[in-house]
């Protein structure tokens, strides 16, 4: 798995995806690079490939949402069709205030995907750095960093995020900070474990014996070996993070109305559950399908990258 | 065994201490003056000064920490800013409903999760596996609050079979514990399956089959026992997930538990309650993990001698 693989690219690939488009290998490649092996295995998993395409579509929709929404998500009120069920004019129906639910879901995709991507990216970045340092240097560094992770892990689930939001105050930006911190220890432990097992391998010893600096060894030789696991967790954690961020908004600590955040929309819909359940259905489905896609993609990546990664 | 437990207990002390310091520091990390917060928005500067002295906020940080720590050890967390009642009473009333809710959720999710996992592993890549794993991946992808709202709408509002909110009878526990446990059941199912698939490929399973044991005995006696070891560890981690998840589920079902109290406290910036809650939640989680570790050592003796 550890690789200095040269990315091979053929522009002709039918399924360019964010995580892999840089290293798409061609079929008939006589040399089997780790990337071509990965792609060969990943491609066979139709569910994961489908999920990947769905994620890609979502990203595109989220990026262009402001230009494609049929109505303004926050400031358009159709007073003639309050609580209307889905129709041609309003694909997902209208909420009790007269806002178009379809437009709000599209704009919400922007918020949820950004919250998921940014928080996991920050968490993965800091966590990976800490994990590399802890695993490579061991000793004091390791003890301090792992103790820190133990402490962060001691606050169960969403509690850590709630505590951070209680200090920083509500709002989506603070939720993203909270969820980032919440993601750090997972990545730190994962990368530390990988680093510990990699650093005793012969190629690391070889690198050290020709006088490579610690920095070079960690960045050029150990880090690439941890990427596979980080990528898998990245996808799986985005699902968790989207749910966590939506949960915080749902309990009133994240995005505030009228922001079309999916969790906040569900919270608003709760009051009118009896009379207009359709208002709650679409945000629920949006969260479910988005998180499902990330989870299926993550499962596929795991199976393709390393069948031995244990799922936590 | 006793030695192992004592060793593990001492290992927890640094974590507990840091958690305690963090919870203590919480007040000072809050934006604004905690004395002003406690005194209320309309208080005169004199009152604020009096409150500051009363709460000991005028002393040095280490002094305050000692005061806070000794209070915590006596179960004294001060008074709620909102109700003016002792925090210990406030939290104490809310503890049991949350405890029973998480326990109910844990019980059924472990039972069903493991069952689905075992069935999926035994009939690997056939339809029971596909069905089970589809359910499981859906379970981890459906947010608890949305599931709670759906269940409430269908079973309480439309069909009228079950009560919607409150915690008075055992019937009240059904929907919230299903909501809370769904994700954990899904994770347990996935985890049990992968653990079981590994075990079923072991040599001793082949031996057991070769000597003519029935498939049931092979799966239950030889497979289950060994597959349980990683599953037990997983249970401890998942309990934390349940404790955290209960916060959201309690909001959906208006459950009179610690989670609801915490959300209200954050809303009202009732920091003594927040402190007590955060400390209790993490203490509970740490203790459960200790129990799980001990259980683990009971099942797997090699751990004890590390």
Interface residues (C-beta under 8 A of the other chain):
Chain A: X147 X150 X151 X153 X154 X155 X156 X157 X158 X159 X162 X163 X165 X166 X167 X169 X239 X243 X246 X247 X250 X251 X252 X253 X263 X266 X269 X270 X273 X274 X277 X280 X283 X284 X287 X288 X291 X292 X295 X296 X299 X310 X311 X312
Chain B: X14 X15 X18 X19 X22 X26 X29 X30 X31 X137 X138 X140 X141 X142 X143 X144 X145 X146 X149 X150 X152 X153 X157 X190 X191 X194 X230 X234 X237 X239 X240 X241 X242 X243 X244 X245 X247 X248 X251 X252 X262 X263 X266 X267 X269 X274 X278 X281 X282 X284 X285 X286
